[in-house]
Amino acid sequence: MNPLSVRMYRAADHDAIVRLWDRVFADDPPWNAPADLIRIKRGVQPELFFVCELDGAVVGTAVAGFDGVRGWVHKVAADPDQRRSGIASHLMAVVEDGLRSAGCPKLNLQVRAGNDAAVAFYKAAGYAIEDRVSMGKRL
């Protein structure tokens, strides 16, 4: 039996998630401040904000979205002290099930260049590198 449990975000998770994201995404730019992202996600598809617990402690997160055409996943985080214990895999399975249930035909995600460990994880989970140019614009 897997002692990990995944559920939707609760307000009581806020501080633990901020601490987790500060550790896991230490190189994030200022516009990705954890408190801001949590506030924004709580207002848009909050049912796709997943928290993974182990013995009552927050050890992982995944934030997903579905625009009716494609699903996206963001902020897949596993406590660095708990890596390779199945947290990210468990979260991704829940994300995929949730998006599939919503009618999502394809899930996209982005990995920062140079994050070879993340690329290897997603390849092992069945994701493929696609020939795309990723573009963005701050609003």
Summary of the structure (lengths in Angstrom):
residues: 139
radius of gyration: 14.5
end to end distance: 45.2
largest distance: 45.2
contacts: 341
relative contact order: 0.15
helix: 41%
strand: 22%
